[in-house]
Amino acid sequence: MGKRQRRIFRSNLEQEYQAMLGKDLQLITTQGRVLSGTLESFLNGMIALRDGRRFLHHLPLAYVEEVVLDVEASQ
């Protein structure tokens, strides 16, 4: 089964966060850093992302450039 990447920019995160909760994703910051993990929560302009070492990162929405989400392609 194939996978596709879906890019979600900061301006659309508030509308799309429900579909991303609990999913593995890559978060690109405004400084160009990439954080990989699972989206835990999105509340009051803050994003909580749990990385592979189970560390919880709290990031303000202004710090996020985009989110890249892997989705399975339908056949």
Rosetta blueprint (number, residue, H / E / L):
1 M L
2 G L
3 K E
4 R E
5 Q E
6 R E
7 R E
8 I E
9 F E
10 R H
11 S H
12 N H
13 L H
14 E H
15 Q H
16 E H
17 Y H
18 Q H
19 A H
20 M H
21 L L
22 G L
23 K L
24 D E
25 L E
26 Q E
27 L E
28 I E
29 T E
30 T L
31 Q L
32 G L
33 R L
34 V E
35 L E
36 S E
37 G E
38 T E
39 L E
40 E E
41 S E
42 F E
43 L E
44 N L
45 G L
46 M E
47 I E
48 A E
49 L E
50 R E
51 D L
52 G L
53 R L
54 R L
55 F L
56 L E
57 H E
58 H E
59 L E
60 P E
61 L H
62 A H
63 Y H
64 V E
65 E E
66 E E
67 V E
68 V E
69 L E
70 D E
71 V E
72 E E
73 A L
74 S L
75 Q L
